[in-house]
Amino acid sequence: MPHQKYQSCIDACNECATACEHCASACLHEKDVQKMARCIELDRDCADLCALAARLMSRGSEFAARLCALCAEVCDACAAECGKHEAQHCQDCAAACRKCAEECRKMAG
């Protein structure tokens, strides 16, 4: 089964997607939402890519490795942006993004 080979990356992608969705929603409730705009944009892109990467790996798609390479790039950007903010949801998201980027780079080889 293809998904077993990539299970740690699938798990990291799913955890990252969840963290990014939570972060984006929480950012919308911050006092200065405009200050969080870039964070929200990257959270949404990252969540979508992570979810798609997990699905492609689960089905053993021939495109999974290339998508994981892009996913790692977006996770790095999201981690860098979230890391600039003191909010705990941003810090948690940054950590999930860093872990996912590492797993995706391993998977993409």
Backbone hydrogen bonds, N-H to C=O, Kabsch-Sander energy under -0.5 kcal/mol:
donor,donor_aa,acceptor,acceptor_aa,energy
3,H,58,S,-0.5
4,Q,1,M,-0.8
5,K,1,M,-0.7
5,K,2,P,-0.6
6,Y,2,P,-0.9
7,Q,4,Q,-1.0
9,C,6,Y,-0.6
10,I,6,Y,-2.8
11,D,7,Q,-2.8
12,A,8,S,-2.0
13,C,9,C,-2.7
14,N,10,I,-2.5
15,E,11,D,-2.6
16,C,12,A,-2.4
17,A,13,C,-2.7
18,T,14,N,-2.0
19,A,15,E,-2.4
20,C,16,C,-2.9
21,E,17,A,-2.3
22,H,18,T,-2.4
23,C,19,A,-2.6
24,A,20,C,-2.7
25,S,21,E,-2.1
26,A,22,H,-2.7
27,C,23,C,-2.9
28,L,24,A,-1.4
29,H,26,A,-1.5
30,E,27,C,-1.6
33,V,31,K,-0.9
35,K,32,D,-0.8
36,M,32,D,-0.6
36,M,33,V,-1.4
37,A,34,Q,-1.4
40,I,36,M,-2.6
41,E,37,A,-2.5
42,L,38,R,-2.5
43,D,39,C,-2.7
44,R,40,I,-2.3
45,D,41,E,-2.2
46,C,42,L,-3.0
47,A,43,D,-2.8
48,D,44,R,-2.1
49,L,45,D,-2.5
50,C,46,C,-2.8
51,A,47,A,-2.2
52,L,48,D,-2.2
53,A,49,L,-2.8
54,A,50,C,-2.4
55,R,51,A,-1.9
56,L,52,L,-2.6
57,M,53,A,-2.6
58,S,54,A,-2.2
59,R,55,R,-1.6
60,G,56,L,-0.5
60,G,57,M,-1.0
61,S,56,L,-2.6
64,A,61,S,-1.3
67,L,63,F,-2.2
68,C,64,A,-2.6
69,A,65,A,-1.7
70,L,66,R,-1.6
71,C,67,L,-2.9
72,A,68,C,-2.4
73,E,69,A,-1.5
74,V,70,L,-2.4
75,C,71,C,-2.9
76,D,72,A,-2.3
77,A,73,E,-1.9
78,C,74,V,-2.7
79,A,75,C,-2.9
80,A,76,D,-2.2
81,E,77,A,-2.1
82,C,78,C,-3.1
83,G,79,A,-2.3
84,K,81,E,-1.5
85,H,82,C,-1.7
90,C,87,A,-0.5
91,Q,87,A,-2.1
92,D,88,Q,-2.9
93,C,89,H,-1.9
94,A,90,C,-2.6
95,A,91,Q,-1.9
96,A,92,D,-2.1
97,C,93,C,-2.6
98,R,94,A,-2.4
99,K,95,A,-2.1
100,C,96,A,-2.3
101,A,97,C,-2.8
102,E,98,R,-2.0
103,E,99,K,-2.2
104,C,100,C,-3.0
105,R,101,A,-2.3
106,K,102,E,-1.9
107,M,103,E,-2.4
108,A,104,C,-2.7
109,G,105,R,-1.2
